Amino acid sequence: MQSTEQGWQTKRTGANGGRRNKHPGLLINLESYPLNRLGSPEGSRLIAQCHESLHSTGVCLLPGFVNQDGLETMAAEAGELEPEAYFCRNHHNAYLEPDDGAFPPDHPRRLRMYTSVGSIAYDRLPRHSALRTLYEWDPLVTFMGAVLGYGQIYRFADPLGALSINVFRQGDRHAWHFDESEFSTTLMLQAPEEGGEYEYVPDTRRVGSEDYGLIRRIIDGEHNDIQTLPYNPGDLLIFSGRNSIHRITEVSGDTSRLVAILCFSTRPNEVNSDEVRTLFWGRTQ
């Protein structure tokens, strides 16, 4: 059987024909991020560094996590899928929850902020696409569990939101919010010409404790500790989205901001609420 390589894809000819993907590890810069050798001294150092960064700053940024070949393939796939994006142009509170009349109208639980963002749902991604193949690669799950400090971690079970691609075009932005998943993992595929910056305030929320005064100051632009993260195509970002409020600033220019959202959970079979599914994909299934 003869084969000719075209980027990450391998085209095979012969009796069976067809197209087969290469090993998902070939998408990653394994020299810097040895996910295939996590038990080695280099792998142990990587896990320790990521774990420390995440728990001391609330974020762990891995520059150049995806190699150039992998990035070009994923960005091209995302560009082809962009027409499949459902655009949320709606108002929501910071908790992505239904309005709760038990709180006063000016309370952070009720303040509505405008978000405009497109999202390509998991069930729209071709099964053998590079991005989906990477997300479904077990060593990535093992790595995430080690970084987060859990012996066992699971891919999100949501048929729409387990893996998705956010699309930000001219004028789009994502207002201040907390995520439903405990930790979020994102992969920058394409940067916009201007804007689209990731801003966050670490540790703004703790289990059993809500500092609503702090959240209100952040929303009102009266907080001085808002941090901006340098985030470039090919970078992987792990952050505590449930505990650290964050937003994406308004995008400018003709180039879309394309970011993959890879969701994991410490519990099996976890899914998004119908409220979140309807907000970001316009459907519940």
Backbone hydrogen bonds in HBPLUS format (Angstrom, degrees):
<---DONOR---> <-ACCEPTOR-->    atom                        ^
c    i                          cat <-CA-CA->   ^        H-A-AA   ^      H-
h    n   atom  resd res      DA  || num        DHA   H-A  angle D-A-AA Bond
n    s   type  num  typ     dist DA aas  dist angle  dist       angle   num
A0013-THR N   A0002-GLN O   3.25 MM  11  5.87 176.7  2.25 164.0 164.2     1
A0004-THR N   A0011-LYS O   3.14 MM   7  5.56 162.3  2.17 157.9 161.5     2
A0011-LYS N   A0004-THR O   3.16 MM   7  5.56 156.2  2.21 159.5 156.9     3
A0006-GLN N   A0009-GLN O   3.15 MM   3  5.56 169.7  2.16 161.3 162.9     4
A0010-THR N   A0020-ARG O   3.35 MM  10  5.78 151.4  2.44 152.3 160.4     5
A0020-ARG N   A0010-THR O   3.32 MM  10  5.78 161.8  2.35 174.5 170.2     6
A0026-LEU N   A0023-HIS O   2.97 MM   3  5.77 163.6  2.00 125.0 129.8     7
A0027-LEU N   A0024-PRO O   3.02 MM   3  5.62 166.7  2.04 119.3 122.8     8
A0028-ILE N   A0025-GLY O   3.21 MM   3  5.54 157.0  2.26 108.6 115.0     9
A0067-ASN N   A0027-LEU O   2.94 MM  40  5.92 152.8  2.02 134.8 143.7    10
A0030-LEU N   A0028-ILE O   2.94 MM   2  5.43 123.1  2.27 108.0  91.5    11
A0029-ASN N   A0065-PHE O   2.88 MM  36  5.58 166.9  1.89 150.3 150.2    12
A0032-SER N   A0029-ASN O   3.22 MM   3  5.83 129.8  2.48 112.5 122.1    13
A0033-TYR N   A0029-ASN O   2.87 MM   4  5.93 154.9  1.93 149.8 157.4    14
A0035-LEU N   A0033-TYR O   2.76 MM   2  5.80 132.5  1.99 115.6 100.2    15
A0037-ARG N   A0034-PRO O   2.92 MM   3  5.22 162.2  1.95 111.7 117.0    16
A0040-SER N   A0037-ARG O   3.05 MM   3  5.47 163.4  2.08 113.6 118.9    17
A0044-SER N   A0040-SER O   2.88 MM   4  6.13 158.9  1.93 157.7 163.4    18
A0045-ARG N   A0041-PRO O   3.00 MM   4  6.18 153.5  2.07 143.4 150.1    19
A0046-LEU N   A0042-GLU O   3.04 MM   4  6.25 157.6  2.09 145.8 151.8    20
A0047-ILE N   A0043-GLY O   3.06 MM   4  6.31 164.9  2.09 150.6 153.8    21
A0048-ALA N   A0044-SER O   3.02 MM   4  6.19 162.6  2.05 146.3 151.3    22
A0049-GLN N   A0045-ARG O   2.92 MM   4  6.08 160.7  1.96 152.2 157.1    23
A0050-CYS N   A0046-LEU O   2.97 MM   4  6.14 164.5  1.99 154.1 158.3    24
A0051-HIS N   A0047-ILE O   2.87 MM   4  5.97 163.4  1.90 152.2 157.3    25
A0052-GLU N   A0048-ALA O   3.03 MM   4  6.11 161.8  2.07 145.4 150.1    26
A0053-SER N   A0049-GLN O   3.02 MM   4  6.17 163.7  2.05 147.9 152.5    27
A0054-LEU N   A0050-CYS O   2.96 MM   4  6.09 166.3  1.97 153.3 156.9    28
A0055-HIS N   A0051-HIS O   3.12 MM   4  6.26 161.4  2.16 148.1 152.6    29
A0056-SER N   A0052-GLU O   2.95 MM   4  5.91 132.1  2.18 144.7 156.3    30
A0057-THR N   A0053-SER O   2.96 MM   4  5.74 153.7  2.03 146.7 152.0    31
A0058-GLY N   A0054-LEU O   2.84 MM   4  4.69 133.5  2.05 118.5 129.6    32
A0240-SER N   A0058-GLY O   3.22 MM 182  5.76 156.1  2.28 157.7 159.4    33
A0060-CYS N   A0238-ILE O   2.74 MM 178  5.06 141.8  1.88 155.7 163.0    34
A0238-ILE N   A0060-CYS O   2.89 MM 178  5.06 163.8  1.92 146.5 152.0    35
A0062-LEU N   A0236-LEU O   2.78 MM 174  5.08 169.0  1.79 163.8 165.7    36
A0236-LEU N   A0062-LEU O   3.08 MM 174  5.08 164.1  2.11 133.5 135.8    37
A0065-PHE N   A0234-GLY O   2.88 MM 169  5.80 113.1  2.34 135.1 145.5    38
A0066-VAL N   A0234-GLY O   3.11 MM 168  4.92 168.1  2.12 141.6 145.4    39
A0071-LEU N   A0067-ASN O   2.82 MM   4  6.02 160.8  1.86 159.0 165.3    40
A0072-GLU N   A0068-GLN O   2.95 MM   4  6.10 167.2  1.97 151.3 154.2    41
A0073-THR N   A0069-ASP O   3.10 MM   4  6.28 157.4  2.15 145.8 152.0    42
A0074-MET N   A0070-GLY O   2.93 MM   4  6.13 169.6  1.94 155.1 157.6    43
A0075-ALA N   A0071-LEU O   2.84 MM   4  5.91 165.2  1.86 155.4 160.0    44
A0076-ALA N   A0072-GLU O   3.03 MM   4  6.05 154.1  2.10 139.1 146.1    45
A0077-GLU N   A0073-THR O   2.96 MM   4  6.21 157.8  2.01 148.7 155.0    46
A0078-ALA N   A0074-MET O   2.87 MM   4  6.07 161.2  1.90 150.7 155.9    47
A0079-GLY N   A0075-ALA O   2.91 MM   4  6.10 154.3  1.98 144.1 151.2    48
A0080-GLU N   A0076-ALA O   3.06 MM   4  6.33 151.4  2.14 146.0 152.9    49
A0081-LEU N   A0077-GLU O   3.07 MM   4  6.34 142.1  2.21 142.6 153.2    50
A0081-LEU N   A0078-ALA O   3.12 MM   3  5.04 122.6  2.47  92.3 107.0    51
A0082-GLU N   A0078-ALA O   2.97 MM   4  6.03 118.3  2.36 142.1 157.5    52
A0082-GLU N   A0079-GLY O   3.37 MM   3  5.16 148.4  2.48  93.1 101.9    53
A0084-GLU N   A0081-LEU O   2.70 MM   3  5.43 156.4  1.75 129.2 137.4    54
A0085-ALA N   A0082-GLU O   3.04 MM   3  5.47 168.0  2.05 118.8 122.6    55
A0086-TYR N   A0119-SER O   3.06 MM  33  5.41 165.7  2.08 137.0 133.5    56
A0119-SER N   A0086-TYR O   2.90 MM  33  5.41 141.8  2.05 132.8 143.6    57
A0088-CYS N   A0117-VAL O   2.81 MM  29  5.41 163.9  1.84 156.8 151.6    58
A0117-VAL N   A0088-CYS O   2.99 MM  29  5.41 149.6  2.09 144.3 152.9    59
A0090-ASN N   A0115-THR O   3.02 MM  25  5.63 146.2  2.13 159.0 163.9    60
A0115-THR N   A0090-ASN O   2.85 MM  25  5.63 168.0  1.86 172.4 175.8    61
A0092-HIS N   A0113-MET O   2.93 MM  21  5.41 150.0  2.02 142.1 148.6    62
A0113-MET N   A0092-HIS O   2.76 MM  21  5.41 163.9  1.78 145.7 147.4    63
A0096-LEU N   A0093-ASN O   3.16 MM   3  5.43 169.6  2.17 114.4 117.3    64
A0178-PHE N   A0094-ALA O   2.75 MM  84  6.02 140.1  1.91 170.7 168.6    65
A0103-PHE N   A0100-ASP O   3.21 MM   3  6.20 175.9  2.21 128.2 129.4    66
A0107-HIS N   A0104-PRO O   3.06 MM   3  5.44 163.6  2.09 122.8 124.1    67
A0110-ARG N   A0107-HIS O   2.74 MM   3  5.40 160.2  1.78 123.6 130.7    68
A0111-LEU N   A0107-HIS O   2.96 MM   4  6.13 136.5  2.15 149.4 160.9    69
A0116-SER N   A0173-ARG O   2.85 MM  57  5.33 158.9  1.89 155.9 163.1    70
A0173-ARG N   A0116-SER O   2.94 MM  57  5.33 134.1  2.16 128.8 142.8    71
A0118-GLY N   A0167-VAL O   2.81 MM  49  4.63 168.5  1.83 155.3 152.2    72
A0167-VAL N   A0118-GLY O   2.74 MM  49  4.63 164.8  1.76 128.6 130.6    73
A0120-ILE N   A0165-ILE O   2.83 MM  45  5.00 158.4  1.88 139.7 146.7    74
A0165-ILE N   A0120-ILE O   3.09 MM  45  5.00 148.8  2.19 130.9 140.5    75
A0124-ARG N   A0121-ALA O   2.94 MM   3  5.44 159.4  1.98 114.9 121.3    76
A0122-TYR N   A0160-LEU O   2.87 MM  38  4.77 169.8  1.88 125.3 128.7    77
A0125-LEU N   A0122-TYR O   3.09 MM   3  5.52 161.7  2.13 113.9 119.5    78
A0129-SER N   A0126-PRO O   3.01 MM   3  5.27 165.2  2.03 119.6 119.2    79
A0133-THR N   A0129-SER O   2.93 MM   4  6.05 158.1  1.98 152.1 159.0    80
A0134-LEU N   A0130-ALA O   2.96 MM   4  6.19 153.0  2.04 148.0 154.8    81
A0135-TYR N   A0131-LEU O   3.00 MM   4  6.28 164.9  2.03 151.8 155.6    82
A0136-GLU N   A0132-ARG O   3.01 MM   4  6.14 151.1  2.09 147.4 154.5    83
A0137-TRP N   A0134-LEU O   3.11 MM   3  5.17 163.2  2.14 109.2 112.4    84
A0140-LEU N   A0137-TRP O   3.09 MM   3  5.73 139.4  2.26 117.2 127.2    85
A0141-VAL N   A0138-ASP O   2.96 MM   3  5.11 117.0  2.36 102.9 118.5    86
A0142-THR N   A0138-ASP O   2.94 MM   4  6.28 159.7  1.98 158.4 164.7    87
A0143-PHE N   A0139-PRO O   2.93 MM   4  6.04 155.6  1.99 140.7 147.1    88
A0144-MET N   A0140-LEU O   2.95 MM   4  6.18 160.6  1.99 147.9 152.8    89
A0145-GLY N   A0141-VAL O   2.99 MM   4  6.23 162.2  2.02 151.6 156.0    90
A0146-ALA N   A0142-THR O   3.04 MM   4  6.27 155.7  2.10 147.2 153.4    91
A0147-VAL N   A0143-PHE O   2.93 MM   4  6.17 161.5  1.96 154.9 159.8    92
A0148-LEU N   A0144-MET O   2.94 MM   4  6.08 160.9  1.98 152.4 157.6    93
A0149-GLY N   A0145-GLY O   2.95 MM   4  5.97 116.2  2.37 132.8 148.3    94
A0150-TYR N   A0145-GLY O   2.83 MM   5  5.03 155.8  1.89 154.5 154.2    95
A0149-GLY N   A0146-ALA O   3.22 MM   3  5.02 142.4  2.37  91.7 102.6    96
A0154-TYR N   A0265-SER O   2.80 MM 111  5.22 166.9  1.82 161.9 165.5    97
A0265-SER N   A0154-TYR O   2.75 MM 111  5.22 153.7  1.82 149.7 156.6    98
A0156-PHE N   A0263-CYS O   3.05 MM 107  5.40 159.6  2.09 134.6 128.7    99
A0157-ALA N   A0270-GLU O   2.94 MM 113  5.49 152.1  2.01 156.3 161.6   100
A0162-ALA N   A0158-ASP O   3.08 MM   4  4.93 138.4  2.26 134.4 132.2   101
A0263-CYS N   A0162-ALA O   2.97 MM 101  5.25 162.1  2.00 174.4 168.5   102
A0164-SER N   A0261-ILE O   3.10 MM  97  5.23 155.6  2.16 138.7 146.3   103
A0261-ILE N   A0164-SER O   2.73 MM  97  5.23 166.5  1.75 152.1 154.9   104
A0166-ASN N   A0259-VAL O   2.73 MM  93  5.19 157.8  1.78 164.0 157.3   105
A0259-VAL N   A0166-ASN O   3.11 MM  93  5.19 159.9  2.15 141.2 147.4   106
A0168-PHE N   A0257-ARG O   2.94 MM  89  4.90 156.9  1.99 142.6 149.1   107
A0257-ARG N   A0168-PHE O   2.82 MM  89  4.90 162.8  1.85 146.3 150.1   108
A0172-ASP N   A0169-ARG O   2.85 MM   3  5.42 166.6  1.87 144.5 146.7   109
A0171-GLY N   A0251-VAL O   2.78 MM  80  5.33 166.3  1.80 155.6 152.4   110
A0251-VAL N   A0172-ASP O   2.92 MM  79  5.59 150.4  2.01 155.1 164.8   111
A0174-HIS N   A0248-ILE O   3.03 MM  74  4.90 161.9  2.07 134.5 140.3   112
A0248-ILE N   A0174-HIS O   2.97 MM  74  4.90 159.0  2.02 136.3 143.2   113
A0177-HIS N   A0246-HIS O   2.99 MM  69  5.71 141.0  2.14 145.1 156.2   114
A0246-HIS N   A0177-HIS O   3.14 MM  69  5.71 159.0  2.19 146.3 151.1   115
A0179-ASP N   A0241-GLY O   2.77 MM  62  4.94 171.3  1.78 119.7 122.8   116
A0242-ARG N   A0182-GLU O   3.47 MM  60  4.88 162.6  2.50 127.1 123.1   117
A0184-SER N   A0239-PHE O   2.81 MM  55  5.45 168.1  1.83 164.1 168.2   118
A0239-PHE N   A0184-SER O   2.92 MM  55  5.45 161.0  1.96 155.7 161.5   119
A0262-LEU N   A0185-THR O   2.71 MM  77  5.14 164.4  1.73 162.3 165.4   120
A0186-THR N   A0237-LEU O   2.83 MM  51  5.20 157.5  1.88 148.2 155.7   121
A0237-LEU N   A0186-THR O   2.81 MM  51  5.20 164.2  1.83 158.2 162.4   122
A0187-LEU N   A0260-ALA O   2.89 MM  73  5.03 152.0  1.97 138.3 146.3   123
A0260-ALA N   A0187-LEU O   2.91 MM  73  5.03 161.0  1.94 150.9 147.0   124
A0188-MET N   A0235-ASP O   3.12 MM  47  5.69 155.9  2.18 161.8 165.4   125
A0234-GLY N   A0188-MET O   2.79 MM  46  5.60 169.9  1.80 155.3 152.3   126
A0189-LEU N   A0258-LEU O   2.87 MM  69  5.36 157.9  1.92 155.7 159.2   127
A0190-GLN N   A0258-LEU O   3.12 MM  68  4.93 149.1  2.22 140.8 139.3   128
A0258-LEU N   A0190-GLN O   2.94 MM  68  4.93 154.4  2.01 133.2 141.5   129
A0194-GLU N   A0252-SER O   3.22 MM  58  5.01 144.3  2.35 151.3 144.1   130
A0252-SER N   A0194-GLU O   2.98 MM  58  5.01 167.1  2.00 133.7 132.1   131
A0196-GLY N   A0250-GLU O   3.29 MM  54  5.50 142.1  2.44 102.9 107.9   132
A0249-THR N   A0197-GLU O   3.05 MM  52  5.26 158.8  2.09 141.5 146.3   133
A0229-LEU N   A0198-TYR O   3.05 MM  31  5.73 165.3  2.07 165.5 170.1   134
A0199-GLU N   A0247-ARG O   3.05 MM  48  5.47 170.3  2.06 157.0 160.0   135
A0247-ARG N   A0199-GLU O   2.91 MM  48  5.47 151.6  1.99 153.7 158.2   136
A0200-TYR N   A0227-GLN O   2.90 MM  27  5.39 153.6  1.97 148.3 157.1   137
A0227-GLN N   A0200-TYR O   2.88 MM  27  5.39 174.4  1.88 162.4 161.5   138
A0201-VAL N   A0245-ILE O   3.05 MM  44  5.75 153.4  2.13 163.0 166.4   139
A0204-THR N   A0243-ASN O   2.94 MM  39  5.98 128.2  2.22 145.6 160.1   140
A0205-ARG N   A0243-ASN O   3.04 MM  38  4.69 120.2  2.41 149.4 147.3   141
A0206-ARG N   A0209-SER O   3.30 MM   3  5.17 163.4  2.33 158.7 157.4   142
A0209-SER N   A0206-ARG O   2.90 MM   3  5.17 159.7  1.95 134.9 132.8   143
A0215-ILE N   A0211-ASP O   3.14 MM   4  6.51 163.3  2.17 153.2 157.8   144
A0216-ARG N   A0212-TYR O   2.93 MM   4  6.07 157.4  1.98 146.4 152.2   145
A0217-ARG N   A0213-GLY O   3.07 MM   4  6.33 154.1  2.14 144.2 150.9   146
A0218-ILE N   A0214-LEU O   3.01 MM   4  6.31 157.0  2.07 153.7 159.9   147
A0219-ILE N   A0215-ILE O   3.01 MM   4  6.24 166.9  2.02 152.1 155.4   148
A0220-ASP N   A0216-ARG O   2.92 MM   4  6.06 151.6  2.00 146.5 154.5   149
A0222-GLU N   A0217-ARG O   2.76 MM   5  4.89 157.2  1.81 158.3 155.2   150
A0221-GLY N   A0218-ILE O   3.08 MM   3  5.12 158.0  2.13 104.1 110.8   151
A0235-ASP N   A0232-ASN O   2.98 MM   3  5.65 157.4  2.03 148.2 149.9   152
A0241-GLY N   A0239-PHE O   3.04 MM   2  5.66 124.8  2.36 107.0  91.4   153
A0243-ASN N   A0240-SER O   3.29 MM   3  5.59 136.2  2.49 102.8 113.5   154
A0244-SER N   A0240-SER O   2.89 MM   4  5.79 136.7  2.08 153.8 165.6   155
A0277-ARG N   A0273-SER O   3.05 MM   4  6.37 166.1  2.07 153.6 157.8   156
A0278-THR N   A0274-ASP O   2.90 MM   4  5.94 164.9  1.92 146.9 151.1   157
A0279-LEU N   A0275-GLU O   3.05 MM   4  6.16 152.6  2.13 140.1 148.0   158
A0280-PHE N   A0276-VAL O   3.04 MM   4  6.17 164.7  2.07 156.3 158.1   159
A0281-TRP N   A0277-ARG O   2.84 MM   4  5.56 149.3  1.93 148.8 155.6   160
A0282-GLY N   A0278-THR O   3.05 MM   4  4.33 134.9  2.26 110.4 116.4   161
